[in-house]
Amino acid sequence: MMAQSGNAPTGPAAGEFASAKEVRAQIAAMEAEMKPGQGFAWRPLVRDGARVAAIEIWKKPGRPAVHQAEAEYAIVLEGAGTLISGGTLLAPVTRRADLIEGDRIEGGTTRPLGPGDVVLLPAGMPHWFGITGDRLVLLGTKLPAR
């Protein structure tokens, strides 16, 4: 038998749980706050110290990227897009210690993305998210490389 507490905190402030209703509310709030022409928004949803699962709203594609020390895990919540992963990142530029961006990916694998799709990109793998509808909404987190 599992014990239950009537005083357990609820919602994102609890640090470990967000209901589907709360996720939808966060997405709606983020979209309302986005300025015209803004292509990307990111907001932490739940966290455990330095680890965070965040909502990402893409309205425009970003640049192809590599995270050398972290794998990237994402679930498509809403919208539609394209993932190109693998291959070679061309014209790489280090933007931050955890981010290398490039002009394009050569020789990668292209996959369509839609609600319910799950992505796990190993550390060091070039990747790019394209937008094929009005937006692509992801729930993502970074995982330390093994």
N, CA, C and O atoms as a GROMACS GRO file, in nm:
protein
  584
    1MET      N    1   0.084  -0.117   0.000
    1MET     CA    2   0.000   0.000   0.000
    1MET      C    3   0.089   0.124   0.000
    1MET      O    4   0.188   0.130   0.073
    2MET      N    5   0.055   0.222  -0.081
    2MET     CA    6   0.133   0.344  -0.090
    2MET      C    7   0.073   0.449   0.002
    2MET      O    8  -0.049   0.466   0.010
    3ALA      N    9   0.160   0.519   0.072
    3ALA     CA   10   0.114   0.627   0.159
    3ALA      C   11   0.090   0.752   0.076
    3ALA      O   12   0.162   0.778  -0.020
    4GLN      N   13  -0.011   0.827   0.112
    4GLN     CA   14  -0.041   0.952   0.045
    4GLN      C   15  -0.046   1.063   0.148
    4GLN      O   16  -0.085   1.041   0.263
    5SER      N   17  -0.006   1.180   0.108
    5SER     CA   18  -0.008   1.294   0.197
    5SER      C   19  -0.109   1.395   0.146
    5SER      O   20  -0.105   1.434   0.029
    6GLY      N   21  -0.198   1.437   0.231
    6GLY     CA   22  -0.296   1.538   0.193
    6GLY      C   23  -0.235   1.677   0.182
    6GLY      O   24  -0.298   1.767   0.127
    7ASN      N   25  -0.113   1.695   0.234
    7ASN     CA   26  -0.049   1.826   0.232
    7ASN      C   27   0.060   1.836   0.127
    7ASN      O   28   0.140   1.931   0.130
    8ALA      N   29   0.066   1.742   0.035
    8ALA     CA   30   0.172   1.746  -0.067
    8ALA      C   31   0.155   1.868  -0.156
    8ALA      O   32   0.043   1.899  -0.197
    9PRO      N   33   0.265   1.938  -0.186
    9PRO     CA   34   0.256   2.053  -0.274
    9PRO      C   35   0.217   2.009  -0.415
    9PRO      O   36   0.244   1.895  -0.454
   10THR      N   37   0.155   2.097  -0.489
   10THR     CA   38   0.115   2.065  -0.625
   10THR      C   39   0.172   2.168  -0.721
   10THR      O   40   0.211   2.277  -0.680
   11GLY      N   41   0.176   2.132  -0.847
   11GLY     CA   42   0.218   2.225  -0.952
   11GLY      C   43   0.368   2.237  -0.964
   11GLY      O   44   0.443   2.173  -0.890
   12PRO      N   45   0.413   2.319  -1.060
   12PRO     CA   46   0.555   2.332  -1.086
   12PRO      C   47   0.636   2.378  -0.965
   12PRO      O   48   0.754   2.346  -0.957
   13ALA      N   49   0.576   2.450  -0.871
   13ALA     CA   50   0.650   2.494  -0.753
   13ALA      C   51   0.698   2.377  -0.670
   13ALA      O   52   0.792   2.391  -0.592
   14ALA      N   53   0.633   2.260  -0.684
   14ALA     CA   54   0.674   2.142  -0.610
   14ALA      C   55   0.807   2.089  -0.660
   14ALA      O   56   0.873   2.011  -0.590
   15GLY      N   57   0.849   2.128  -0.780
   15GLY     CA   58   0.979   2.090  -0.832
   15GLY      C   59   0.985   1.956  -0.897
   15GLY      O   60   1.090   1.919  -0.949
   16GLU      N   61   0.877   1.879  -0.896
   16GLU     CA   62   0.886   1.745  -0.951
   16GLU      C   63   0.765   1.704  -1.033
   16GLU      O   64   0.766   1.595  -1.091
   17PHE      N   65   0.662   1.784  -1.039
   17PHE     CA   66   0.540   1.744  -1.107
   17PHE      C   67   0.470   1.865  -1.168
   17PHE      O   68   0.460   1.970  -1.105
   18ALA      N   69   0.422   1.847  -1.290
   18ALA     CA   70   0.335   1.947  -1.353
   18ALA      C   71   0.224   1.870  -1.422
   18ALA      O   72   0.251   1.782  -1.504
   19SER      N   73   0.101   1.902  -1.392
   19SER     CA   74  -0.013   1.834  -1.454
   19SER      C   75  -0.026   1.875  -1.600
   19SER      O   76   0.031   1.976  -1.642
   20ALA      N   77  -0.102   1.798  -1.676
   20ALA     CA   78  -0.128   1.833  -1.816
   20ALA      C   79  -0.193   1.970  -1.826
   20ALA      O   80  -0.163   2.047  -1.917
   21LYS      N   81  -0.281   2.002  -1.732
   21LYS     CA   82  -0.346   2.133  -1.730
   21LYS      C   83  -0.243   2.244  -1.710
   21LYS      O   84  -0.249   2.348  -1.776
   22GLU      N   85  -0.148   2.222  -1.620
   22GLU     CA   86  -0.043   2.322  -1.595
   22GLU      C   87   0.048   2.338  -1.716
   22GLU      O   88   0.091   2.449  -1.748
   23VAL      N   89   0.078   2.228  -1.783
   23VAL     CA   90   0.161   2.235  -1.904
   23VAL      C   91   0.091   2.320  -2.010
   23VAL      O   92   0.152   2.408  -2.069
   24ARG      N   93  -0.038   2.292  -2.033
   24ARG     CA   94  -0.114   2.370  -2.132
   24ARG      C   95  -0.120   2.517  -2.094
   24ARG      O   96  -0.109   2.604  -2.180
   25ALA      N   97  -0.136   2.546  -1.964
   25ALA     CA   98  -0.140   2.685  -1.918
   25ALA      C   99  -0.006   2.755  -1.941
   25ALA      O  100  -0.003   2.872  -1.980
   26GLN      N  101   0.104   2.686  -1.916
   26GLN     CA  102   0.236   2.744  -1.938
   26GLN      C  103   0.259   2.773  -2.087
   26GLN      O  104   0.312   2.878  -2.123
   27ILE      N  105   0.218   2.680  -2.173
   27ILE     CA  106   0.232   2.701  -2.317
   27ILE      C  107   0.152   2.823  -2.360
   27ILE      O  108   0.201   2.908  -2.434
   28ALA      N  109   0.028   2.832  -2.313
   28ALA     CA  110  -0.057   2.947  -2.348
   28ALA      C  111   0.004   3.078  -2.299
   28ALA      O  112   0.004   3.177  -2.372
   29ALA      N  113   0.057   3.078  -2.177
   29ALA     CA  114   0.118   3.200  -2.122
   29ALA      C  115   0.242   3.238  -2.202
   29ALA      O  116   0.263   3.356  -2.231
   30MET      N  117   0.324   3.140  -2.238
   30MET     CA  118   0.444   3.169  -2.316
   30MET      C  119   0.408   3.228  -2.452
   30MET      O  120   0.469   3.325  -2.496
   31GLU      N  121   0.308   3.168  -2.518
   31GLU     CA  122   0.269   3.218  -2.649
   31GLU      C  123   0.214   3.360  -2.640
   31GLU      O  124   0.239   3.442  -2.728
   32ALA      N  125   0.140   3.389  -2.533
   32ALA     CA  126   0.085   3.524  -2.514
   32ALA      C  127   0.196   3.626  -2.491
   32ALA      O  128   0.183   3.742  -2.529
   33GLU      N  129   0.306   3.583  -2.429
   33GLU     CA  130   0.418   3.673  -2.398
   33GLU      C  131   0.514   3.691  -2.514
   33GLU      O  132   0.593   3.786  -2.515
   34MET      N  133   0.510   3.602  -2.613
   34MET     CA  134   0.602   3.613  -2.726
   34MET      C  135   0.570   3.737  -2.809
   34MET      O  136   0.454   3.766  -2.838
   35LYS      N  137   0.674   3.808  -2.844
   35LYS     CA  138   0.659   3.930  -2.924
   35LYS      C  139   0.647   3.894  -3.073
   35LYS      O  140   0.694   3.787  -3.114
   36PRO      N  141   0.585   3.979  -3.153
   36PRO     CA  142   0.578   3.953  -3.297
   36PRO      C  143   0.718   3.933  -3.354
   36PRO      O  144   0.810   4.011  -3.326
   37GLY      N  145   0.734   3.829  -3.432
   37GLY     CA  146   0.863   3.800  -3.493
   37GLY      C  147   0.958   3.720  -3.406
   37GLY      O  148   1.062   3.674  -3.454
   38GLN      N  149   0.924   3.701  -3.277
   38GLN     CA  150   1.009   3.622  -3.188
   38GLN      C  151   1.003   3.477  -3.231
   38GLN      O  152   0.894   3.422  -3.247
   39GLY      N  153   1.118   3.415  -3.251
   39GLY     CA  154   1.121   3.280  -3.304
   39GLY      C  155   1.131   3.169  -3.203
   39GLY      O  156   1.104   3.054  -3.235
   40PHE      N  157   1.170   3.201  -3.077
   40PHE     CA  158   1.195   3.096  -2.979
   40PHE      C  159   1.165   3.148  -2.839
   40PHE      O  160   1.193   3.263  -2.806
   41ALA      N  161   1.107   3.060  -2.756
   41ALA     CA  162   1.087   3.090  -2.614
   41ALA      C  163   1.118   2.963  -2.535
   41ALA      O  164   1.090   2.852  -2.581
   42TRP      N  165   1.175   2.979  -2.418
   42TRP     CA  166   1.215   2.868  -2.332
   42TRP      C  167   1.174   2.902  -2.190
   42TRP      O  168   1.196   3.014  -2.143
   43ARG      N  169   1.112   2.805  -2.121
   43ARG     CA  170   1.072   2.829  -1.982
   43ARG      C  171   1.083   2.699  -1.903
   43ARG      O  172   1.029   2.596  -1.946
   44PRO      N  173   1.152   2.702  -1.788
   44PRO     CA  174   1.157   2.583  -1.703
   44PRO      C  175   1.017   2.544  -1.657
   44PRO      O  176   0.935   2.630  -1.623
   45LEU      N  177   0.990   2.415  -1.657
   45LEU     CA  178   0.862   2.364  -1.610
   45LEU      C  179   0.879   2.298  -1.474
   45LEU      O  180   0.808   2.333  -1.379
   46VAL      N  181   0.971   2.204  -1.464
   46VAL     CA  182   1.004   2.139  -1.337
   46VAL      C  183   1.155   2.131  -1.327
   46VAL      O  184   1.225   2.124  -1.429
   47ARG      N  185   1.205   2.132  -1.205
   47ARG     CA  186   1.350   2.125  -1.189
   47ARG      C  187   1.386   2.049  -1.062
   47ARG      O  188   1.308   2.035  -0.969
   48ASP      N  189   1.510   2.000  -1.064
   48ASP     CA  190   1.569   1.929  -0.952
   48ASP      C  191   1.712   1.981  -0.940
   48ASP      O  192   1.805   1.924  -0.996
   49GLY      N  193   1.727   2.090  -0.868
   49GLY     CA  194   1.859   2.153  -0.862
   49GLY      C  195   1.896   2.210  -0.998
   49GLY      O  196   1.821   2.290  -1.054
   50ALA      N  197   2.010   2.168  -1.051
   50ALA     CA  198   2.057   2.219  -1.181
   50ALA      C  199   1.985   2.153  -1.298
   50ALA      O  200   1.988   2.206  -1.410
   51ARG      N  201   1.922   2.039  -1.274
   51ARG     CA  202   1.851   1.970  -1.384
   51ARG      C  203   1.714   2.032  -1.402
   51ARG      O  204   1.645   2.064  -1.305
   52VAL      N  205   1.675   2.049  -1.529
   52VAL     CA  206   1.548   2.114  -1.558
   52VAL      C  207   1.483   2.050  -1.680
   52VAL      O  208   1.551   2.013  -1.776
   53ALA      N  209   1.352   2.037  -1.674
   53ALA     CA  210   1.273   2.002  -1.793
   53ALA      C  211   1.201   2.131  -1.831
   53ALA      O  212   1.131   2.190  -1.749
   54ALA      N  213   1.218   2.173  -1.955
   54ALA     CA  214   1.167   2.303  -1.997
   54ALA      C  215   1.079   2.291  -2.121
   54ALA      O  216   1.096   2.201  -2.203
   55ILE      N  217   0.985   2.384  -2.131
   55ILE     CA  218   0.903   2.396  -2.251
   55ILE      C  219   0.979   2.485  -2.349
   55ILE      O  220   1.028   2.592  -2.312
   56GLU      N  221   0.987   2.440  -2.473
   56GLU     CA  222   1.048   2.518  -2.580
   56GLU      C  223   0.942   2.542  -2.686
   56GLU      O  224   0.878   2.448  -2.733
   57ILE      N  225   0.922   2.667  -2.723
   57ILE     CA  226   0.831   2.700  -2.833
   57ILE      C  227   0.916   2.757  -2.947
   57ILE      O  228   0.982   2.859  -2.932
   58TRP      N  229   0.911   2.688  -3.060
   58TRP     CA  230   0.984   2.730  -3.180
   58TRP      C  231   0.882   2.780  -3.281
   58TRP      O  232   0.793   2.706  -3.322
   59LYS      N  233   0.895   2.906  -3.322
   59LYS     CA  234   0.811   2.960  -3.430
   59LYS      C  235   0.893   2.984  -3.556
   59LYS      O  236   0.839   3.002  -3.665
   60LYS      N  237   1.025   2.984  -3.538
   60LYS     CA  238   1.120   2.995  -3.649
   60LYS      C  239   1.232   2.895  -3.620
   60LYS      O  240   1.263   2.870  -3.504
   61PRO      N  241   1.291   2.839  -3.723
   61PRO     CA  242   1.401   2.746  -3.697
   61PRO      C  243   1.522   2.817  -3.638
   61PRO      O  244   1.550   2.932  -3.670
   62GLY      N  245   1.591   2.746  -3.551
   62GLY     CA  246   1.716   2.797  -3.497
   62GLY      C  247   1.832   2.755  -3.587
   62GLY      O  248   1.810   2.710  -3.699
   63ARG      N  249   1.952   2.770  -3.537
   63ARG     CA  250   2.070   2.728  -3.612
   63ARG      C  251   2.102   2.583  -3.577
   63ARG      O  252   2.071   2.538  -3.466
   64PRO      N  253   2.163   2.510  -3.667
   64PRO     CA  254   2.209   2.375  -3.634
   64PRO      C  255   2.304   2.384  -3.514
   64PRO      O  256   2.383   2.478  -3.503
   65ALA      N  257   2.296   2.285  -3.426
   65ALA     CA  258   2.371   2.293  -3.300
   65ALA      C  259   2.429   2.159  -3.259
   65ALA      O  260   2.389   2.053  -3.307
   66VAL      N  261   2.527   2.168  -3.168
   66VAL     CA  262   2.587   2.052  -3.102
   66VAL      C  263   2.605   2.090  -2.956
   66VAL      O  264   2.647   2.201  -2.924
   67HIS      N  265   2.571   1.996  -2.867
   67HIS     CA  266   2.599   2.010  -2.724
   67HIS      C  267   2.701   1.901  -2.691
   67HIS      O  268   2.665   1.783  -2.682
   68GLN      N  269   2.827   1.939  -2.674
   68GLN     CA  270   2.935   1.842  -2.659
   68GLN      C  271   2.924   1.757  -2.533
   68GLN      O  272   2.955   1.638  -2.537
   69ALA      N  273   2.882   1.815  -2.422
   69ALA     CA  274   2.885   1.744  -2.294
   69ALA      C  275   2.748   1.697  -2.247
   69ALA      O  276   2.736   1.642  -2.137
   70GLU      N  277   2.643   1.718  -2.329
   70GLU     CA  278   2.508   1.682  -2.285
   70GLU      C  279   2.430   1.617  -2.398
   70GLU      O  280   2.437   1.660  -2.514
   71ALA      N  281   2.356   1.514  -2.362
   71ALA     CA  282   2.256   1.459  -2.454
   71ALA      C  283   2.131   1.544  -2.442
   71ALA      O  284   2.109   1.609  -2.340
   72GLU      N  285   2.050   1.544  -2.545
   72GLU     CA  286   1.926   1.622  -2.542
   72GLU      C  287   1.809   1.527  -2.562
   72GLU      O  288   1.805   1.449  -2.658
   73TYR      N  289   1.713   1.534  -2.471
   73TYR     CA  290   1.593   1.451  -2.474
   73TYR      C  291   1.474   1.543  -2.488
   73TYR      O  292   1.462   1.640  -2.414
   74ALA      N  293   1.385   1.514  -2.584
   74ALA     CA  294   1.268   1.600  -2.604
   74ALA      C  295   1.148   1.518  -2.646
   74ALA      O  296   1.160   1.415  -2.712
   75ILE      N  297   1.031   1.566  -2.606
   75ILE     CA  298   0.902   1.511  -2.648
   75ILE      C  299   0.827   1.622  -2.718
   75ILE      O  300   0.819   1.734  -2.668
   76VAL      N  301   0.772   1.592  -2.836
   76VAL     CA  302   0.694   1.692  -2.908
   76VAL      C  303   0.556   1.698  -2.842
   76VAL      O  304   0.484   1.598  -2.837
   77LEU      N  305   0.520   1.816  -2.793
   77LEU     CA  306   0.390   1.835  -2.728
   77LEU      C  307   0.285   1.882  -2.828
   77LEU      O  308   0.171   1.834  -2.826
   78GLU      N  309   0.322   1.976  -2.914
   78GLU     CA  310   0.227   2.035  -3.009
   78GLU      C  311   0.302   2.076  -3.135
   78GLU      O  312   0.424   2.089  -3.135
   79GLY      N  313   0.226   2.096  -3.241
   79GLY     CA  314   0.282   2.150  -3.363
   79GLY      C  315   0.348   2.045  -3.450
   79GLY      O  316   0.329   1.925  -3.430
   80ALA      N  317   0.424   2.093  -3.548
   80ALA     CA  318   0.490   2.004  -3.644
   80ALA      C  319   0.624   2.062  -3.682
   80ALA      O  320   0.643   2.184  -3.684
   81GLY      N  321   0.716   1.974  -3.712
   81GLY     CA  322   0.849   2.020  -3.752
   81GLY      C  323   0.928   1.910  -3.818
   81GLY      O  324   0.875   1.804  -3.853
   82THR      N  325   1.055   1.938  -3.834
   82THR     CA  326   1.149   1.845  -3.894
   82THR      C  327   1.273   1.842  -3.806
   82THR      O  328   1.317   1.946  -3.756
   83LEU      N  329   1.328   1.724  -3.787
   83LEU     CA  330   1.456   1.708  -3.717
   83LEU      C  331   1.558   1.658  -3.817
   83LEU      O  332   1.534   1.559  -3.886
   84ILE      N  333   1.671   1.726  -3.824
   84ILE     CA  334   1.786   1.672  -3.895
   84ILE      C  335   1.890   1.644  -3.788
   84ILE      O  336   1.925   1.732  -3.710
   85SER      N  337   1.941   1.520  -3.784
   85SER     CA  338   2.039   1.483  -3.682
   85SER      C  339   2.147   1.395  -3.743
   85SER      O  340   2.127   1.328  -3.845
   86GLY      N  341   2.264   1.397  -3.677
   86GLY     CA  342   2.378   1.322  -3.728
   86GLY      C  343   2.453   1.404  -3.832
   86GLY      O  344   2.435   1.526  -3.842
   87GLY      N  345   2.535   1.338  -3.909
   87GLY     CA  346   2.610   1.408  -4.013
   87GLY      C  347   2.718   1.497  -3.956
   87GLY      O  348   2.770   1.474  -3.847
   88THR      N  349   2.752   1.600  -4.032
   88THR     CA  350   2.861   1.691  -3.997
   88THR      C  351   2.809   1.834  -3.988
   88THR      O  352   2.742   1.882  -4.079
   89LEU      N  353   2.841   1.902  -3.879
   89LEU     CA  354   2.806   2.042  -3.862
   89LEU      C  355   2.909   2.126  -3.938
   89LEU      O  356   3.028   2.119  -3.910
   90LEU      N  357   2.862   2.206  -4.034
   90LEU     CA  358   2.952   2.288  -4.115
   90LEU      C  359   2.964   2.428  -4.057
   90LEU      O  360   2.868   2.485  -4.006
   91ALA      N  361   3.086   2.483  -4.066
   91ALA     CA  362   3.120   2.617  -4.015
   91ALA      C  363   3.086   2.631  -3.866
   91ALA      O  364   3.016   2.724  -3.828
   92PRO      N  365   3.135   2.538  -3.781
   92PRO     CA  366   3.101   2.544  -3.639
   92PRO      C  367   3.164   2.665  -3.568
   92PRO      O  368   3.278   2.702  -3.594
   93VAL      N  369   3.085   2.725  -3.479
   93VAL     CA  370   3.130   2.837  -3.396
   93VAL      C  371   3.086   2.810  -3.253
   93VAL      O  372   2.968   2.783  -3.229
   94THR      N  373   3.180   2.815  -3.158
   94THR     CA  374   3.145   2.795  -3.017
   94THR      C  375   3.080   2.922  -2.964
   94THR      O  376   3.143   3.028  -2.958
   95ARG      N  377   2.953   2.911  -2.924
   95ARG     CA  378   2.879   3.025  -2.870
   95ARG      C  379   2.892   3.033  -2.718
   95ARG      O  380   2.905   3.141  -2.661
   96ARG      N  381   2.890   2.917  -2.655
   96ARG     CA  382   2.907   2.904  -2.509
   96ARG      C  383   2.977   2.770  -2.488
   96ARG      O  384   2.992   2.691  -2.581
   97ALA      N  385   3.018   2.744  -2.365
   97ALA     CA  386   3.085   2.618  -2.336
   97ALA      C  387   2.996   2.498  -2.370
   97ALA      O  388   3.047   2.391  -2.405
   98ASP      N  389   2.864   2.516  -2.360
   98ASP     CA  390   2.772   2.405  -2.384
   98ASP      C  391   2.702   2.413  -2.520
   98ASP      O  392   2.608   2.337  -2.544
   99LEU      N  393   2.746   2.502  -2.609
   99LEU     CA  394   2.676   2.520  -2.736
   99LEU      C  395   2.770   2.555  -2.850
   99LEU      O  396   2.842   2.655  -2.845
  100ILE      N  397   2.768   2.472  -2.953
  100ILE     CA  398   2.837   2.500  -3.079
  100ILE      C  399   2.728   2.510  -3.185
  100ILE      O  400   2.644   2.421  -3.195
  101GLU      N  401   2.730   2.617  -3.264
  101GLU     CA  402   2.633   2.634  -3.372
  101GLU      C  403   2.706   2.636  -3.506
  101GLU      O  404   2.824   2.670  -3.513
  102GLY      N  405   2.633   2.600  -3.611
  102GLY     CA  406   2.692   2.600  -3.744
  102GLY      C  407   2.596   2.655  -3.846
  102GLY      O  408   2.485   2.698  -3.813
  103ASP      N  409   2.640   2.654  -3.973
  103ASP     CA  410   2.557   2.704  -4.083
  103ASP      C  411   2.455   2.602  -4.129
  103ASP      O  412   2.341   2.636  -4.161
  104ARG      N  413   2.498   2.475  -4.133
  104ARG     CA  414   2.408   2.368  -4.178
  104ARG      C  415   2.468   2.234  -4.140
  104ARG      O  416   2.582   2.225  -4.095
  105ILE      N  417   2.388   2.130  -4.161
  105ILE     CA  418   2.433   1.993  -4.136
  105ILE      C  419   2.441   1.922  -4.270
  105ILE      O  420   2.348   1.926  -4.350
  106GLU      N  421   2.553   1.857  -4.294
  106GLU     CA  422   2.571   1.780  -4.416
  106GLU      C  423   2.567   1.631  -4.380
  106GLU      O  424   2.636   1.586  -4.289
  107GLY      N  425   2.484   1.556  -4.455
  107GLY     CA  426   2.480   1.411  -4.436
  107GLY      C  427   2.398   1.363  -4.318
  107GLY      O  428   2.413   1.248  -4.277
  108GLY      N  429   2.312   1.446  -4.262
  108GLY     CA  430   2.229   1.405  -4.150
  108GLY      C  431   2.106   1.329  -4.195
  108GLY      O  432   2.077   1.319  -4.314
  109THR      N  433   2.033   1.275  -4.099
  109THR     CA  434   1.907   1.204  -4.124
  109THR      C  435   1.791   1.299  -4.095
  109THR      O  436   1.789   1.365  -3.991
  110THR      N  437   1.696   1.305  -4.187
  110THR     CA  438   1.580   1.394  -4.174
  110THR      C  439   1.458   1.314  -4.131
  110THR      O  440   1.427   1.210  -4.189
  111ARG      N  441   1.389   1.363  -4.028
  111ARG     CA  442   1.268   1.298  -3.978
  111ARG      C  443   1.160   1.402  -3.954
  111ARG      O  444   1.189   1.511  -3.904
  112PRO      N  445   1.034   1.370  -3.989
  112PRO     CA  446   0.924   1.461  -3.954
  112PRO      C  447   0.894   1.448  -3.805
  112PRO      O  448   0.914   1.342  -3.746
  113LEU      N  449   0.847   1.556  -3.744
  113LEU     CA  450   0.812   1.556  -3.602
  113LEU      C  451   0.667   1.598  -3.584
  113LEU      O  452   0.618   1.689  -3.651
  114GLY      N  453   0.599   1.531  -3.491
  114GLY     CA  454   0.462   1.566  -3.456
  114GLY      C  455   0.435   1.527  -3.312
  114GLY      O  456   0.518   1.462  -3.249
  115PRO      N  457   0.319   1.566  -3.258
  115PRO     CA  458   0.286   1.540  -3.119
  115PRO      C  459   0.305   1.392  -3.081
  115PRO      O  460   0.261   1.302  -3.152
  116GLY      N  461   0.372   1.372  -2.967
  116GLY     CA  462   0.398   1.239  -2.916
  116GLY      C  463   0.533   1.183  -2.957
  116GLY      O  464   0.579   1.086  -2.897
  117ASP      N  465   0.599   1.241  -3.057
  117ASP     CA  466   0.731   1.192  -3.098
  117ASP      C  467   0.832   1.220  -2.987
  117ASP      O  468   0.824   1.321  -2.917
  118VAL      N  469   0.928   1.129  -2.973
  118VAL     CA  470   1.031   1.138  -2.870
  118VAL      C  471   1.168   1.138  -2.938
  118VAL      O  472   1.193   1.061  -3.030
  119VAL      N  473   1.255   1.226  -2.893
  119VAL     CA  474   1.388   1.243  -2.951
  119VAL      C  475   1.492   1.228  -2.841
  119VAL      O  476   1.478   1.287  -2.734
  120LEU      N  477   1.596   1.150  -2.867
  120LEU     CA  478   1.712   1.144  -2.777
  120LEU      C  479   1.836   1.162  -2.864
  120LEU      O  480   1.872   1.074  -2.942
  121LEU      N  481   1.901   1.276  -2.848
  121LEU     CA  482   2.020   1.310  -2.926
  121LEU      C  483   2.142   1.293  -2.836
  121LEU      O  484   2.155   1.364  -2.737
  122PRO      N  485   2.232   1.202  -2.870
  122PRO     CA  486   2.352   1.184  -2.788
  122PRO      C  487   2.438   1.310  -2.784
  122PRO      O  488   2.434   1.391  -2.877
  123ALA      N  489   2.514   1.326  -2.678
  123ALA     CA  490   2.609   1.437  -2.670
  123ALA      C  491   2.699   1.435  -2.792
  123ALA      O  492   2.744   1.329  -2.835
  124GLY      N  493   2.725   1.553  -2.848
  124GLY     CA  494   2.813   1.564  -2.962
  124GLY      C  495   2.747   1.544  -3.097
  124GLY      O  496   2.813   1.556  -3.200
  125MET      N  497   2.617   1.513  -3.100
  125MET     CA  498   2.548   1.490  -3.227
  125MET      C  499   2.492   1.621  -3.283
  125MET      O  500   2.416   1.690  -3.216
  126PRO      N  501   2.530   1.656  -3.407
  126PRO     CA  502   2.469   1.773  -3.470
  126PRO      C  503   2.319   1.753  -3.487
  126PRO      O  504   2.273   1.643  -3.517
  127HIS      N  505   2.243   1.861  -3.468
  127HIS     CA  506   2.098   1.852  -3.483
  127HIS      C  507   2.039   1.988  -3.516
  127HIS      O  508   2.099   2.093  -3.489
  128TRP      N  509   1.920   1.984  -3.575
  128TRP     CA  510   1.850   2.106  -3.614
  128TRP      C  511   1.701   2.077  -3.614
  128TRP      O  512   1.657   1.975  -3.667
  129PHE      N  513   1.624   2.168  -3.555
  129PHE     CA  514   1.478   2.157  -3.555
  129PHE      C  515   1.422   2.259  -3.652
  129PHE      O  516   1.444   2.379  -3.637
  130GLY      N  517   1.348   2.212  -3.752
  130GLY     CA  518   1.278   2.299  -3.845
  130GLY      C  519   1.131   2.305  -3.807
  130GLY      O  520   1.082   2.218  -3.735
  131ILE      N  521   1.062   2.406  -3.856
  131ILE     CA  522   0.920   2.425  -3.825
  131ILE      C  523   0.842   2.406  -3.955
  131ILE      O  524   0.871   2.473  -4.055
  132THR      N  525   0.744   2.315  -3.955
  132THR     CA  526   0.666   2.293  -4.077
  132THR      C  527   0.523   2.345  -4.066
  132THR      O  528   0.450   2.347  -4.164
  133GLY      N  529   0.483   2.387  -3.948
  133GLY     CA  530   0.352   2.450  -3.927
  133GLY      C  531   0.373   2.588  -3.870
  133GLY      O  532   0.470   2.656  -3.904
  134ASP      N  533   0.283   2.630  -3.783
  134ASP     CA  534   0.299   2.762  -3.722
  134ASP      C  535   0.392   2.760  -3.602
  134ASP      O  536   0.443   2.864  -3.560
  135ARG      N  537   0.415   2.639  -3.546
  135ARG     CA  538   0.505   2.629  -3.430
  135ARG      C  539   0.538   2.484  -3.402
  135ARG      O  540   0.471   2.392  -3.450
  136LEU      N  541   0.642   2.464  -3.323
  136LEU     CA  542   0.681   2.334  -3.272
  136LEU      C  543   0.703   2.353  -3.122
  136LEU      O  544   0.785   2.435  -3.082
  137VAL      N  545   0.630   2.277  -3.040
  137VAL     CA  546   0.640   2.290  -2.894
  137VAL      C  547   0.699   2.161  -2.840
  137VAL      O  548   0.646   2.052  -2.861
  138LEU      N  549   0.811   2.174  -2.769
  138LEU     CA  550   0.882   2.060  -2.713
  138LEU      C  551   0.888   2.070  -2.561
  138LEU      O  552   0.886   2.179  -2.505
  139LEU      N  553   0.895   1.955  -2.496
  139LEU     CA  554   0.933   1.947  -2.356
  139LEU      C  555   1.070   1.882  -2.358
  139LEU      O  556   1.082   1.765  -2.395
  140GLY      N  557   1.172   1.956  -2.319
  140GLY     CA  558   1.308   1.905  -2.334
  140GLY      C  559   1.390   1.917  -2.209
  140GLY      O  560   1.361   1.995  -2.119
  141THR      N  561   1.496   1.836  -2.206
  141THR     CA  562   1.593   1.842  -2.098
  141THR      C  563   1.728   1.800  -2.153
  141THR      O  564   1.737   1.730  -2.254
  142LYS      N  565   1.832   1.843  -2.086
  142LYS     CA  566   1.968   1.802  -2.120
  142LYS      C  567   2.012   1.699  -2.016
  142LYS      O  568   1.981   1.712  -1.898
  143LEU      N  569   2.085   1.598  -2.062
  143LEU     CA  570   2.134   1.492  -1.975
  143LEU      C  571   2.286   1.488  -1.985
  143LEU      O  572   2.340   1.492  -2.095
  144PRO      N  573   2.358   1.480  -1.872
  144PRO     CA  574   2.504   1.475  -1.879
  144PRO      C  575   2.550   1.355  -1.962
  144PRO      O  576   2.491   1.247  -1.956
  145ALA      N  577   2.655   1.376  -2.041
  145ALA     CA  578   2.711   1.266  -2.121
  145ALA      C  579   2.767   1.161  -2.026
  145ALA      O  580   2.808   1.191  -1.914
  146ARG      N  581   2.768   1.038  -2.073
  146ARG     CA  582   2.821   0.930  -1.989
  146ARG      C  583   2.970   0.936  -1.977
  146ARG      O  584   3.030   0.853  -1.910
   0.00000   0.00000   0.00000
